């Protein structure tokens, strides 16, 4: 009785083969599996780099969205063509309405002939400009802080501080 038969209770399939034959069969099986894996990886690589295949897959996945977007685009084109047609048909009428409004504005406020915006008091305009300056400064500071937190510090600089957004090493003579 062989050593393998005694452990498992029954004879193994490979018991009739010598150790060398067992190793060769195992190597052949592993080689075949490796070749199949390599072929599958090659097929996947070709598909990943094939633009036509990728576009086809994207179109298949998003067909409903593309149809809806195309329908919306056609709808917008039809509406804009309709508005253009209507404006072309009523151009003279609209032009006379604009002229009448301009004449009424000129009659009511001769100092503001070109504009229909009302003048605001100086303190109101000054306050509005100060608020805009403050908001712009605040937005700029927030943007700078966001950029600094997104850009990783360079190695070799103290504390991760950079001299500018695009750091250039010093020139050597």
PyMOL commands that set and color helices and strands:
alter all, ss='L'
color gray80, all
select helices_A, chain A and resi 3-8+13-16+19-49+51-61+63-89+91-108+110-112+122-150+158-160
alter helices_A, ss='H'
color red, helices_A
deselect
rebuild
show_as cartoon
